[in-house]
Amino acid sequence: MISELLAPWRTAKHTVKPGAFFISLTSVEAPLPYTVKVHQRRKRLAIEIHQGEVVVKAPPLCTQELVETFLNQQQHWLKDRLTIAATKPSFIREYKNGEPIWFMGKPLELKVVKTHQTSWHYLPDQNTLMISLSGRVKNRDIQVRQQLHQFYLNKAKQYLPTLLKLCEEKTSLSSTALEFKFYQWRWGCCYNNGKIILNPLLMAAPESAIECVIIHELCHRKHMNHSKQFWQLNAEFCDECGQTKNWLKAHHDEVYLPTPK
């Protein structure tokens, strides 16, 4: 859940520092805790709510005053979203049998078994992803997470290079290299040199959503921003950005693989 605002911070002398803060808002009874994260490449302020926690993403030269002004301006939006988050049951990944493991837009059932060797096995006929753990494994959940990462990375390497080439032909835009990296919230990125990085967890999404993300990154080969011209170009090749954004947001907690506690 995001709300954004353009802000004139470029001449700021006292920039905001990352960390945890509190703010008093008239629409919220108690002081509201929030976390500030500073991103070097950001050009806009943004608010996100993750499992009831408020996170403000700020550009490097933004001031604390602008952050607080932004929060005050968005306090009714914040109240509504926090109320929804408080009543909505959240999924917590525990790496237990029966949990959903999303693949190509459909949930697989996670099944963890003990055997002589640690590995993963995709069983499409049973709609199951089986993780086999060696009896010598000490930290079970960490090993399960590692095997899930291997599953997604393997499938991404098999599938995404071909889909990228198809999208390049469709858009007449080309990349210079493709790499993979696991992110918590980012699904892909494109660098000035033409290299595209995709999150292997994209393999959890429907094919149409994966294609939408790839086209989005390819459009950055012409516009390295999110300007009006960028979105016009993006719309020429993909009309499912809204559906993709909604799917990725709605399923994030079931797709993301957090570090076991």
N, C-alpha and C positions, 0 to 999 in steps of 0.2 A: 504494500500500500504506500503510494508515493504522492506527495504534493510538492510542486516546484515553483520557484520564483526567481526571476532575474534580479540581480542586486548589484549596485555600484560600489564594489569593494576595491577597485583597482588602485586607488590612491590611499588605501588604508595604512595607517602607521602601527596600529596595535592589533595584530592578528589573533584570531581565536586559536586556542590550544586544544588538542585532542584530550578527551577525558570525560569523566562523569560530572554532571551538574544537576541543579534543581532550579525550577522556575515556578513562580506563583501566577496562576491564570484564573481569571474571574469565573470561567465556566467549569473549572475543575476544583473540587473541594480542597484536597490536600496539595502541597507542593509537588509538582510533577518532576520525577527523575528522568533524565535523558542523557544520552551519550553522544558526544561529538566525534566524528571521524573526518579527518582532513585528507582529501585526495588531490594529488598534485595536478591531475589532468582535468579536474572538474571545472566547469565554468558557471554552474548554477547551484543554488542551495536546494536541498531535497530533504524531505522527512520520510522515513520508513518506519513501519511498526512490525517488529518480529516477535511473535509469541508474547504480545503485550508490552514489549519494551520499545521505547521511542529512541530512534537513532537519527541524528541530524548529520547529513553528509555535506561538507563545506569545501569550497575552493581554498587554495592555500593562502590567499590574501583577504579572506573574509574576517570581519570583526565579530567579537562576542555580542556587541550591541545589535548588529544586523541579525545574528542568530536569534536573539531574544525577541526582536521586532517581528521576525518571521514566525516564530512560535506563537506570539500573541495574535498575529493576523490569521493564523490557521487553527486557533484553539477550538473552534466549533467543529471543524473537520477532525481534529485530534480527539475530541470528546466522543464523537460518533464512532470513529474507528476503534478507539479503546473499548467502548461499550460492546461493539461487535466482537472484538478479540476476546473479551472476558466471557462471553456467552458461547463462543464457538469452541467445540472440543478440538484440541490440538493433538496432532500425531507426534509421538515421541519415539524415535528410533532406538530400539533396545537390542537389535540383532538376535531376535528370538524366532523360533520356528513359527511359521504361519504369517509372518509379516509380509506386506506387499513389496515386491521388487519390480519397479516399472520398467518395461522394455517395449519400445516401439508403440507406445500409447496404451499398452495393456498390462495389468498387474500379474506378475508371476508370484507363486508362493515360495517363500524362503524355507528351505529345509536344510538343517545342519546335522551332519552325522559324523561319528568318529570312525576313522579308518587308519590304514597304515601310512597314508600320504596326504598332504594338504593340497587341495586342488578345488576347482569349480567345475560343475557339469550343468549345461543348459539342456533341459528335458522338455522340448516343446510339446510333445504328445501328452505329457502330464501337467503342462502349464506350470512347471516347477523349475527353480534354480537351486540346485543342490550344492552345498559347500561341504566338502569332506575335510576334516581336520585330523591331523596326526595325533595319536594318543600322547605324544610328548609336548604338545602345545600347552603353554602356561597361561597366556592371556587370550582366552577364547575370543572375546569380542573384537580385539584388535586384529586378530587373524581373520575373522569373518569379514571385517571391513576391508582388509587388504585384498582378500579374494574377490570381493564385490568390485573393488577398484580395477582389478585385473580383468574381470568379466567385461565391464564397461569399456575399458581401454582396448581390449581385444576386438570387441564388436565395432568400436569407433574406427579403428585402423582398417577393419575389413570393409566398412560401409561408407564412411564419410569422404574419403578421397574421390570415390566414383561420383558421389552426389555433388561434391564441389565442382568437378569437371562439367557435370550436366548443368549446374547453375551458371557456370562461367559461359557455357555455350548459349544459354538462355538470355543472359544479360549482356554478353559481349564485354564483360569485365573480367579481368584475370588477376589471380594472386601470384606471388613469387614463391611462396612456401606455405606448407600446412604443418602445424604442430598441435599437440594436445596438452592440456593442463587442467587439473581439477580446480574449480573455483567454488566458493560458497554461493554467491549470488550472480556472478557473471556467466553468461552462456557462450560468449565469444568476443573476440576483439580483432581489430585490424590495425597494423602499424603502417607508418609512413612508407616503409620500404616494401610494402605489399604483402608482408607475411601475415597470415591469418592463424589465430589460435582458437581452437574450439574446445569446449568443455566436454569430455567423454560422457558426462551424465546426460548430455543431449540425447543419447540413445534411449533414454527413458521415454521421450516424447513421441507423439505421432509423427509420421514421416512428413506431413504437411508443415508441422511446426519446426522440424529440423531444417527443412528447405527454407522456411521463412527466415530463420536465424542466419543461415548461410548467405542468402540474398542480401540481408541487412548488412552483413560485414562486407560483402563485395561492393555494395553501393558506397561504402567508405573509400573505395579506391578512387572515386571521383569527387566525393565530398567528405573530408575528414572532420565532420561535425554533424550536428542534428538540425541543420538549417531547414528552411522551407524548401530549398532546392533539393536537399537530401531526401526529404520525405516524398516529394513529387517523383523523384527518380525511383525510390523504393516502391511506390504505389504502381509504377508502370509494370513491375514484375511480380508483385505479390499483393494480394488483397485480403490476406488473412492475418495481418499483424495484430489486430484486436483479439482474435480467437487464440492466437499463439501466446500473447501476453497473458491472457486470462488463464490458459491451461498451465503455463509455467508457474504462475503465482499460486493457483489453486492446489497444485500438486508438489510445491516446493518441499514441504516438510517430509513428504513420503519419498521424494527423490534424493534429496541431499543426504550424504552419509557423514554425520558428525563424528568427531573423535570420541570413542567410548570414555566414559568417566571412570 
